[in-house]
Amino acid sequence: MGTKKMIAVIIVSISFIFSIATIIYAKEAEIEGTHLNVRSGPGSNYEMIDQVNPPESYNVLDQQGNWVQIDINSTEGWVHQDYVTISEDHEDTQQGSTTTPSSDADQSSNHQRSESISDKLIVIDPGHGGRDVGAIGASGNYESTYTLTTANVLKQRLEALGAEVILTRTEDRFIPLTSRVTIANTKQADLFLSLHYNSTPELPNVTGAGTYYYSDRDKQLAEDVQFFMVSQTGMNDRGVQQEDLQVLRTNHRPSLLLELGFISNQEEEHNIQSKAYLDQMSRGITKGIHQYFQSS
């Protein structure tokens, strides 16, 4: 066989192998089991590292026996095949396709919407704004900037699942606390979330996220959101607390105030500046909301 012909055969073979690998990677696991445990290895004796819920979908990386390995935000985990449906993404499985698999947020919007979140009206309140800059980070950036950025990321994720989302502010301007609450009460919102970031410059090593509620009716909501927010981000868990805060006390709708981290801590502020990190945080908050609406 001539050298040129041999090279041609090798190139065709490599292309074929690449296309097969693409087909394998294009498999998706559609979650069917609520609170489905994700484990570090293919067996129930392995450590639980996360939980997933329908209608979420994840790329399949491998299968061993009755266990399916999935990709969760670049983390590999295993779920039992009895609680998932494996499907092929036909667009990505075309021979020679180099289409990048979509993120879990995109997959959720392209598959069935979450019945527990779809058509819910959720008011997101980016704390502070305008002349009220809130806390100041280690970098000199303002809490009001971070809360608005976070609100927009969370809004996008909730809307992808069919929720109607209203922001109490969409730009850097001052909004009185009473006006923020009035939006939720007047619109008869299904949920009100006030987003904030903490700062303790005198204690720069302090980190973590906490969730606050006022009415006893909202305790379970607070616990659900806190649990999934922490599990998704790996943040220090500062727990759930009942507090007399105006945006909660005067709110007639289910409501929480979330302290999403300490911008006085350089590492935590750096994380908050990352879109990927905010996606993880928003995913955790959304999973907590999903759990609350599903069980209420």
C-alpha positions, 0 to 999 in steps of 0.5 A: 500500500502506498504511503499516501493511501495509508495516510488517507486510511488512517485519517478516515479511521480517526474520523470514524472513531471521533464520530463514535465518541461524539455519539456516546457523549451525546447521550442524555440522562433525563432525571425521573426520580425526585431527590435522586442521589448522585454518588461518587461511584457506581454503587449505593455504597459510595458517598452521596455528592449531590441530588438531582430532580426532574425535569433536569437532563445531564450528559452521559459520560459512562455506564457500568452495570445499573449505574450511569455516570453523568456530568454535573457542572463539570463534576462526575457523578453516578445515578441508578439507571432505574430513575433516569431515561437515556436518550440520544440528542440527534443533532449532536449525534450526526457523524462528524458533528462538533456541536458542543452539548448544551448546558443543563439550563439549556436542556431544561428549557428544551425539554419539559418544563418543571411543573412545580415552577412553570407559571409561578410568579417570582419577584427577585429583589436585588438588594440596595441600589443607587445611593444605597450601595450596600456592603463594599467588597475587598476589591472596592466593588459594591454589593448593589452591583453584585446583587443585580448581576446575580438577580439576572442570572437567577431570572434567566434560569427560572424563566427557562423553567417557565416561571414569570420573573419580576425584578424590583430593579433592573438598573442601579437606582434606589428603590425604597424597601416598602416599594419592593414589598409592594410589588410582591403583595400587589402582584400576588407573587408566589415567591419573593426573594431578596438577594444580598451579600455580606461584609465584615472587613474586620474579619476577612476570613469569614465566609458562607451563605445564610437564609432568613425568613420571618413567618413560620410558614416560610421555614421549610422554604428557607431550609430547602433553598439553603440546603440546595444552595450550599450543596451546589456551591460548596459554600460554608453553611451559615444556616437558616435563621428567623429574623425581623427584617422589613422586606420579610415582616411586611410581606404577605407572600412567601418570602426569603432574604438570602445572604449569598456570601462575604464580599469582604473575603477575597476568595469568596468575592472572586468566586462571585465575580464568576458567571459559572459560579453564579450559575451554580448558585442559581441552580441551587436556589432553583432546586430549593424552590422546585422542592418547596413548590413540589411539596407545598 
